[in-house]
Amino acid sequence: MDSSALSTSDDTADDRSTGYGGGTRKKVALDWMEWGRGWLHVVGEFFFQRISASHLENPLSLPHLDGITCIVTGSTSGIGLEITRQLAEAGAHVVMAVRRTKFAHELIHKWQSEKQGLGLPLNVEVMELDLLSLDSIVQFSKDWNARQAALHALINNAGIFALGEPQRFSKDGYEAHMQVNHLGPALLSMLLIPSLLQGSPSRIINVNSIMHFVGFVDADDMNITSGKRKYTSLAAYSSSKLAQIKFSSILQKRIPAEAGINVICVSPGIVHTNVARDLPKIINSAYHLIPYFIFDAQEGSRSIIFATTDPQVPDYCGMLKADEWPVCPYISHDCRPANASEEAHNLETSQAVWKKTLEMIGLPFDVLEKLIEGQNVDNRYGAKID
Ligand SMILES: NC(=O)c1ccc[n+]([C@@H]2O[C@H](COP(=O)([O-])OP(=O)(O)OC[C@H]3O[C@@H](n4cnc5c(N)ncnc54)[C@H](OP(=O)(O)O)[C@@H]3O)[C@@H](O)[C@H]2O)c1
């Protein structure tokens, strides 16, 4: 993680604490039973993911994806790198939206040389994106939208889990996990709606996590600074993933079926990547010693690639939309539709997270409706979205 873009909790926590209004007693955390059931899901995925995914090929075989354009965030490492390589090898035009642009160019060069003589050159390009900076997201969107090109899939893959690290905040003043894993992808998704409309039928794929089962989001305390809940990196990570499901649920509900954009959250499973780079050395070594249970990045990429390319996924999304299901489509590590956590089903808090997220990323509450109608949208970052 780029520490220059971050400040510690001591610098800015007081400015962001929003407190609890209302008067009625609000739920401020999962109760012990919910917490226990959540952990059962996590442990179950850990021990049984290989068995439940044993029907899947590795890698998945893909149809020809010529003419399909995908943006993949965080494609320099782990699951994102695998998704990018496989989509590109199937013929898609893939945009690597990354912080480390030089390294991304080196990766493309390596893939091209490995593929030499085996067919057409890969259609991969690199654009700079740092999710810890809302300005960077706006700049990325401006550059992309200026092309007036159709986008078929936005894969919000980049994420952080700074296990055991102290609480940190972005320059925008938001808790780092919440910004990189939820607020940044939410802003990017909204700013790219015009391009996704142009590419319709299109998909927003959010790489989520089974850890959302132990998450809890309080829309009045997105930064975990009010003191009602103790900050831990685990709480921050799991909350950010639950916030993403809640925001996606309202976004998916509000996008009219005719617009042809579906929003899907996907669990990759528990995967051996660089996500554990912040774990203490001893735990990291143990993590490396349990390869039987843990997926490698190629195995972990399957559910995301499936959600991005399978032709039946839009039908499934349409069915849930017609049924007024309270949660967005959620696809599990075994490429099967799954149920998100109980907490994800609470529509009232999902509405609250939707509103708070738009406020935090500087967009008006009717942004989606305006974009769908092709109107310009004013926003505090001055991005031209039309
Ligand atoms: N691994 C698992 O067990 C697991 C389980 C469930 C969900 N997930 C989710 O899967 C996704 C991919 O994670 P991974 O396991 O593949 O981890 P990873 O190997 O650490 O890859 C994370 C990617 O995100 C990028 N990234 C981090 N901060 C960023 C920022 N501020 N702006 C732009 N890009 C940024 C990283 O870029 P740099 O190379 O520049 O650092 C890297 O390319 C994440 O959303 C994670 O939460 C992973």
The ligand as a Tripos MOL2 file, in Angstrom:
@<TRIPOS>MOLECULE
LIG
   48    52     1     0     0
SMALL
NO_CHARGES

@<TRIPOS>ATOM
      1 N1         -7.1000  -13.7130   -1.7770 N.am      1 LIG1
      2 C1         -8.2190  -14.0540   -1.1680 C.2       1 LIG1
      3 O1         -8.2750  -15.0440   -0.4090 O.2       1 LIG1
      4 C2         -9.4580  -13.2450   -1.4000 C.ar      1 LIG1
      5 C3        -10.6530  -13.7230   -0.8460 C.ar      1 LIG1
      6 C4        -11.8290  -12.9890   -1.0510 C.ar      1 LIG1
      7 C5        -11.7850  -11.8220   -1.7800 C.ar      1 LIG1
      8 N2        -10.6070  -11.3770   -2.2910 N.ar      1 LIG1
      9 C6        -10.6380  -10.1320   -3.0540 C.3       1 LIG1
     10 O2        -10.0440  -10.3460   -4.3160 O.3       1 LIG1
     11 C7         -9.5690   -9.0890   -4.8180 C.3       1 LIG1
     12 C8         -8.1690   -9.2640   -5.3780 C.3       1 LIG1
     13 O3         -7.3060   -9.5670   -4.3060 O.3       1 LIG1
     14 P1         -6.0610  -10.5510   -4.4220 P.3       1 LIG1
     15 O4         -6.3010  -11.6360   -3.4490 O.co2     1 LIG1
     16 O5         -5.7710  -10.8780   -5.8290 O.co2     1 LIG1
     17 O6         -4.9340   -9.6120   -3.7700 O.3       1 LIG1
     18 P2         -3.5690   -9.0030   -4.3280 P.3       1 LIG1
     19 O7         -2.7200  -10.0640   -4.9170 O.co2     1 LIG1
     20 O8         -3.0350   -8.2330   -3.1850 O.co2     1 LIG1
     21 O9         -4.0530   -8.0080   -5.4760 O.3       1 LIG1
     22 C9         -4.7010   -6.8180   -5.1540 C.3       1 LIG1
     23 C10        -4.6200   -5.8790   -6.3270 C.3       1 LIG1
     24 O10        -5.2880   -4.6680   -5.9380 O.3       1 LIG1
     25 C11        -4.4430   -3.5790   -6.2590 C.3       1 LIG1
     26 N3         -4.6410   -2.4250   -5.3950 N.ar      1 LIG1
     27 C12        -4.4710   -2.3420   -4.0560 C.ar      1 LIG1
     28 N4         -4.6810   -1.0860   -3.6480 N.ar      1 LIG1
     29 C13        -4.9850   -0.3700   -4.7410 C.ar      1 LIG1
     30 C14        -5.2750    0.9930   -4.9770 C.ar      1 LIG1
     31 N5         -5.2670    1.8960   -4.0010 N.pl3     1 LIG1
     32 N6         -5.5500    1.4080   -6.2340 N.ar      1 LIG1
     33 C15        -5.5200    0.5290   -7.2590 C.ar      1 LIG1
     34 N7         -5.2210   -0.7630   -7.1130 N.ar      1 LIG1
     35 C16        -4.9520   -1.2090   -5.8680 C.ar      1 LIG1
     36 C17        -3.0360   -4.1300   -6.0840 C.3       1 LIG1
     37 O11        -2.1630   -3.2920   -6.7770 O.3       1 LIG1
     38 P3         -0.5850   -3.1770   -6.4020 P.3       1 LIG1
     39 O12         0.0360   -4.3100   -7.1660 O.co2     1 LIG1
     40 O13        -0.2230   -1.8180   -6.8930 O.co2     1 LIG1
     41 O14        -0.4840   -3.3310   -4.9110 O.co2     1 LIG1
     42 C18        -3.1920   -5.5080   -6.6980 C.3       1 LIG1
     43 O15        -3.0520   -5.4520   -8.0870 O.3       1 LIG1
     44 C19        -9.6660   -8.1160   -3.6580 C.3       1 LIG1
     45 O16       -10.8150   -7.3230   -3.8150 O.3       1 LIG1
     46 C20        -9.8080   -9.0220   -2.4450 C.3       1 LIG1
     47 O17       -10.4960   -8.4030   -1.3850 O.3       1 LIG1
     48 C21        -9.4460  -12.0680   -2.1250 C.ar      1 LIG1
@<TRIPOS>BOND
     1     1     2 1
     2     2     3 2
     3     2     4 1
     4     4     5 ar
     5     4    48 ar
     6     5     6 ar
     7     6     7 ar
     8     7     8 ar
     9     8     9 1
    10     8    48 ar
    11     9    10 1
    12     9    46 1
    13    10    11 1
    14    11    12 1
    15    11    44 1
    16    12    13 1
    17    13    14 1
    18    14    15 2
    19    14    16 1
    20    14    17 1
    21    17    18 1
    22    18    19 2
    23    18    20 1
    24    18    21 1
    25    21    22 1
    26    22    23 1
    27    23    24 1
    28    23    42 1
    29    24    25 1
    30    25    26 1
    31    25    36 1
    32    26    27 ar
    33    26    35 ar
    34    27    28 ar
    35    28    29 ar
    36    29    30 ar
    37    29    35 ar
    38    30    31 1
    39    30    32 ar
    40    32    33 ar
    41    33    34 ar
    42    34    35 ar
    43    36    37 1
    44    36    42 1
    45    37    38 1
    46    38    39 2
    47    38    40 1
    48    38    41 1
    49    42    43 1
    50    44    45 1
    51    44    46 1
    52    46    47 1
@<TRIPOS>SUBSTRUCTURE
     1 LIG1         1 GROUP 0 **** ****
